[in-house]
């Protein structure tokens, strides 16, 4: 197990951000609501939820809405949330379960507004802590380099590899760590956990039932471990090329009589929850922290890899909390290399977190492969839906790093 905590940075530049002024309070509000469609197409095995978290320090207020959905963007709702709740920025964080079903638009918007309203009415003075715990991996890299020098998807077998990796060979690279941000009240009682882990929620590959997959189980077990007095928001990492080692090939269709293997889903969710709970119970806030939130949102423009008429205005941001915890937010499905690189670059200065699949405006870029993966190929790397231009991910990462260094006055003026 490793946790990271470092002294707060002393210099704050006049870069265009939204800093907290003075030694005020960090306050937080949270709520949870069911977003399972009221008239679903498929049968419901376990419910889908939206969990909201509002953070405020020195007038800088931001919000995260974690959603048990495959993906979610909604610019009109985003702007409504920012206006109604006085937010500098709001983030939709779909966990990317392959067994979700999105409810009708107006009904779902109403549920999200409702969960945010509840969170805003239940703000409390908070203390924050965070870190990472490393444990035997639950994921593998689904783009496997083959004898011909090309990478192909794990669901494509050959004479050496069996399709869907039934032997659970731990192909890499992966990041076998869970990140946790914990918010507790002034009495030391945990109120909110953010679970940050990189892996596709598709244990049941073809499910034809509604489920949060392993994420739904992991968050449920984690909340139960704290007597259901906390909300556990799951935020994906760089899971674009990460698949669960616990894998069920799935059903051929909704009329396939074979049941989905929820034992595997339960097992993976429980193992992830165990590590999350262990870490959460070891984290303590630093009493010398000065509450503040600094934020810099930015964007870059890209075209398509093959179709140059495609236009991508990709929004991303850097969030610093108490000059100790730093979060990179990136939309779409970034590959794991970016998460590993961000953590390696940042860990000398702060406790780093990488929030993939996290949207705050602009166009969802679908897959964000690193250059090496884009060269060797595979689904999402050199073929797939509306691929973005090669090197887009690296350009985004370079801008995130530059932003962090400018935000904290590290560049020589």
Secondary structure, 3 states (H helix, E strand, C coil): CCCCCCCCCCCCCCCCCCCCCCCCCEEEEEEEEECCCCCCCCCECCCCEEEEEEEEECCEEEEEEEECCCCCCCHHHHHHHHHHCCCCEEEEEECCCCCCCCCCHHHHHHHHHHHHHHHHCCCEEEEEEEEEEECCCCEEECEEECCCCCEEECCCCCCCCCHHHCCCCCCCCCCCEEEEEEEEECCCCEEEEEEEECCCCCCECCCCCECCHHHHHHHHHHHHHCCCCCEEEEEECCCCCEEECCCECCCCCCCCCCCCCHHHHHHHHHHHHHHHHHHHHHCCCCCCCCCCEEEEEEEEEEEECCCCCCEEEEEEEEEEECCCEEEEEECCEECHHHHHHHHHHHCCCCEEEEECCEECCECCCCEECCHHHHHHCCECCCECCCCECCCHHHHHHHHHHHHHHHHCCCCCC
